[in-house]
Amino acid sequence: QVKLVESGGGLVQPGGSLRLACSLSGSDDNIYTIGWYRSTPGKQYEWLAHIKRSGAIEYKDSVQGRFTISRENDKKMVYLQMNNLRPEDTGIYYCDTGGFWGPGTQVTVSS
């Protein structure tokens, strides 16, 4: 069993930045690839980026160069640094590992 909790969301102007955090607790045996996803009224659980236990990283094309995923294995934390945010980045952001999901954190990009 793994529990995830996201934090760091909020209201930001276009072009601004936010740093999301995902705190994980539970057995390390269940923590492998950790992904960040976003839900909007038009898209449910849109994959954005993931980081594997090896450290290998992949990004969705639309966030490549703007978002950076990182992890601190010893602290069981994963981060998503989001720069140059756009209104279309608005949504609820979730982290996931092995089918376990957090409750999400709201990100609103608006002037």
URUR-V984134 format. One line per field, one symbol per residue. ss: DSSP state (~ for helix, > for strand, _ for the rest). psi: psi as a letter, one per 20 degrees, with the letter a starting at -180 (. if undefined). burial: b if it has 9 or more other C-alpha atoms within 8 Angstrom, else e. Layout:
ss = ???
psi = ???
burial = ???
This chain:
ss = _>>>>>>__>>>_____>>>>>>>>>_~~~___>>>>>>______>>>>>>_____>>>_______>>>>>>~~~_>>>>>>____~~~_>>>>>>>__>>___>>>>>__
psi = pppqpqrirapqqpiaqqoqqopqqaphhjodppqprpprhipplppgqqprhiiqqqqqhiipihqpqrqnhhilqqqoporlqqhiipappqqqpkipqriqppppoq.
burial = ebbbbbbbbbebbbebbbbbbbbbeeeeebbbbbbbbbbbeeeeeebbbbbbeeeebebbeebbebbbbebeeeebbbbbbbbbbbbebbbbbbbbbbebbbebbbbbbee
